[in-house]
Amino acid sequence: MATGETNLGDVRLDGAGPLYDQIRRAIRDLILGGAWPPGTSVPPEHALMEQLGASRMTVHRALVQLAREGLITRRRRSGTIVASPPT
């Protein structure tokens, strides 16, 4: 896999708690574990919806929470990327 690309197969849900939180934790673990380094493009909402069998609102809620945590940066029309750690 080239730098800056993600693998949707890496997103593994654990079955514990609400689906949006499972998605948030799965992506958070990939980011904090280094599988998705800063600058990596996060898959678009529609791709996550299809892969994970989740509604748009569920995926959106997970991504909004990750943005609030400072782990991703969302830009309208530019996509979502893994944020650089604070310095």
C-alpha positions as CSV (number, residue, x, y, z in Angstrom):
1,M,0.0,0.0,0.0
2,A,1.4,3.4,-1.0
3,T,1.9,6.2,1.6
4,G,-1.3,8.2,2.2
5,E,-3.7,5.3,1.4
6,T,-5.8,3.4,3.8
7,N,-7.1,-0.1,3.8
8,L,-10.8,-0.4,4.7
9,G,-10.1,-4.0,5.7
10,D,-8.1,-2.7,8.6
11,V,-11.2,-1.2,10.2
12,R,-12.3,-4.0,12.6
13,L,-15.3,-3.6,14.8
14,D,-15.3,-5.2,18.3
15,G,-19.0,-5.6,18.8
16,A,-19.0,-3.7,22.1
17,G,-21.4,-0.7,22.5
18,P,-23.0,1.6,19.9
19,L,-21.9,1.1,16.3
20,Y,-20.7,4.7,16.0
21,D,-18.4,4.2,19.0
22,Q,-17.1,0.9,17.6
23,I,-16.2,2.7,14.3
24,R,-14.6,5.6,16.3
25,R,-12.5,3.2,18.4
26,A,-11.4,1.1,15.4
27,I,-10.2,4.2,13.4
28,R,-8.6,5.7,16.6
29,D,-6.7,2.5,17.2
30,L,-5.4,2.5,13.6
31,I,-4.3,6.1,14.0
32,L,-2.7,5.7,17.4
33,G,-1.1,2.4,16.4
34,G,0.6,4.0,13.4
35,A,-1.2,2.0,10.7
36,W,-2.8,5.3,9.5
37,P,0.0,7.9,10.0
38,P,-0.5,11.7,9.8
39,G,-1.4,12.9,6.4
40,T,-3.1,9.6,5.5
41,S,-6.5,10.0,3.7
42,V,-9.4,8.6,5.7
43,P,-11.9,6.7,3.5
44,P,-14.9,8.8,2.5
45,E,-18.1,8.3,4.5
46,H,-19.9,6.4,1.7
47,A,-17.0,3.9,1.5
48,L,-17.1,3.4,5.3
49,M,-20.9,3.0,5.2
50,E,-20.7,0.3,2.6
51,Q,-17.8,-1.6,4.1
52,L,-19.1,-1.5,7.7
53,G,-22.9,-1.8,7.0
54,A,-23.6,1.4,8.8
55,S,-25.8,4.4,8.1
56,R,-24.4,7.7,6.9
57,M,-25.3,9.3,10.2
58,T,-23.5,6.6,12.2
59,V,-20.3,7.0,10.2
60,H,-20.6,10.8,10.3
61,R,-21.0,10.8,14.1
62,A,-17.9,8.6,14.5
63,L,-15.8,10.9,12.3
64,V,-17.1,14.1,14.0
65,Q,-16.0,12.6,17.3
66,L,-12.6,11.8,16.0
67,A,-12.3,15.3,14.7
68,R,-13.2,16.7,18.1
69,E,-10.5,14.5,19.6
70,G,-8.0,16.1,17.2
71,L,-7.2,12.8,15.5
72,I,-8.5,13.7,12.0
73,T,-9.0,16.9,10.1
74,R,-12.1,17.2,7.9
75,R,-12.2,19.6,5.0
76,R,-15.3,20.1,2.9
77,R,-14.6,19.0,-0.7
78,S,-11.0,18.0,0.2
79,G,-11.7,15.0,2.3
80,T,-10.6,13.8,5.7
81,I,-7.0,13.2,6.7
82,V,-5.2,11.9,9.8
83,A,-4.1,15.0,11.7
84,S,-0.5,15.6,12.7
85,P,0.1,15.2,16.4
86,P,0.2,18.4,18.4
87,T,3.7,19.8,18.9
